[in-house]
Each structure stands twice: as structure tokens, then as C-alpha cells.
Amino acid sequence: MASYGKAAKLALVTGASGGIGLELAKLLAAAGYDLALAARSADKLEQIRDELQAKYGVKVDAVPVDLTSDDARAELHARVPSCDVLVNNAGFANSGPFAALAESDLLEEVRLNVLAVTELTRFYLPGMLARKNGKILNLASTAAFLPGPNMAVYYASKAYVLSLSEALAYEVRGSGVTVTALCPGPTVTGFQERANVESTLLFRFGHGDAAKVAKAGFRGMMRGKTIVVPGFVNKLSAFSPRLTPRSLVRAVSAKLTERRAHG
């Protein structure tokens, strides 16, 4: 376990073993932050820890943890009692008709995408407010702006993250603390394989680069922006539903998330 000095700036990043979380960790390390990296894969985290310490000269603590567990979230807070930057990146999706998916899978999705974000934010926000300094970056999605047939819980969970982030950003205005929601579109990470959505139109239409998404989110967080939607096409997909009949929005969204045969 890393030992953090009182003067060190510390960033806690969840879901840090790959994708956007890893890219954000690299940017934070390059900016001089010590890191606490949380994810389920101990081996990956230890490798990343060694690489980032060697490259950037910062202290890195690898924290293997399953954030769907109440006890694990409490253990993470005990191990990392305060931080200057909190990145709630961990999340995953189930795909398929809601009624056909296993209840346990849906509840795990809610625990990680909603409960973990809420609890970790509640753990660390009071300390930031007391110090009058801190930044929170929550990974939402362009899915937050839409209903998502075939990925109903994922889309709903990201709507929750976006709404929570916007509300907290307003509550803490003028305090020295900022809350930012990063809302990327489809992005090349391990997400699509786990969600089994590689064959959907959502990913056939194209997808973003994790490093570019992370850079946009990092810049937005450092500037104190409330919502960051990287890329012009993603901005269109995020904000056009406001001007589109909801029945059409639902139908188009369902087509985008429908799994199709390869070939």
C-alpha cells in the first residue's frame, strides 16, 4: 500500500484497469497526482501501478476491489480515507430484453453503476467541501439522454449519474469543489464485449477512442465544467432527443441496441 504525504494530491480512480479509467489515470499521473486505482483485477492493477510509477514518478496504490459489494466499498473508503479528485468510472451493461435477463445481473449493474457512484461520492465529498477544494468526475454516457430498450437498466443508470452530477454541481457551486459528468458515446473499451453489443448498430456506426474521451473529460473536469460530451456527433445524439417525439426516440434507440447476426 502506498503511503501518501499530507502535501500530495491524490486521485482515486475506479474501473482503472483499462479503457477510459486507465487513460484518465495516465492523465492524472502526468499532472502530478498520486493515485489510488480501484478495479477487480489485481494482476492488471499491479502492472499498471508499476508502469505509472516508473513513467511519471508518482505514488500509486493498486486496490483490488469489487465495488458491487457493500463491504468492499467500505474497505476502499477505509484504505483511501480522503482524496482530492474522485473519478467514478467503474460500470458495465447487460443487454437484452429486461424480462429475460437474470435478476442477479440487473441488480449487480445497479449496485455498480448507481449505488457505488452514490456511496463513494458521499464518502469523499464532505472532506472536499471542508477543505474547500476538490473535483469529482462521474462517467455518465450519451445513453443518459435516452431511454434504452434492450439495455434498459444501463441507460437508466446513466441518466441517474447525469442527474446526480448536475444536482451536486449546483449544490457545491462557489465552494471550491466541482462535479463533472462525462458523457461519451460508444467508445472502444472492454465494455462492448462484456455487454455483448459489438454487433449492434450502436457500435457499427462508429465509436470513439478512449484516450480522446479521457482527455476531453480531464480537461472539462479541470475547468469545472458540469457536463462534457466529447465530439460533435455525440453532442447531436445527446441533445437532439429534446426536439424529437419521444415515441420516435424510443424506436430509434431500440434499433441501435438490437443485437444482429454477424455477416
C-alpha angles and dihedrals in degrees: 000000000000119000112224123209120224092246096050120105110230129201122192113205123186122202087026100150095089149342121028093349093057092046091051090050090055092051092048091049090050088053090055102259121145109229141223106192119197127192139123098256110083095184094052093046093051091051091048091046092055093046095049094045091051095046102040105024094232130130114257128190117198110211114187105203141150104223093197086076120086091212093049093053090051090048091051090052091049091050094044104030096174140009140184094219126030119193113190098196104139115109144120141192139229117210130205137062110326094233092052097052122094112263090225091057093050093049091049088053091052092046092054102034098039114012097043092048091049096046097044091048090051090048096054108026097075092056091049091051091049090053091042090229136086147101132226122194116190121192108230122154143219080264085075090074095053143051109247118212108195089024098044100148094044094052091044092049092053091049086055092050092050094047093046092049094049092048094049092046088058094045093053098041112137092015099102089252124103133194121204132186115208111206111187125173122229106329133187105254135112087280099092095052094050091046091044093228101126091111096050123105086242089073098028089064091062137274142227132253116254094221093053092046091050092049091052091048093047093050092047092049093049090051092049096243116166099212127025119188109177117215135018096258091051091050089054093049091047099049105027093076088070089067098038128085109260093232089059092045090055093048095048092045091052091052092051094053098041112114114235135195115264119246 
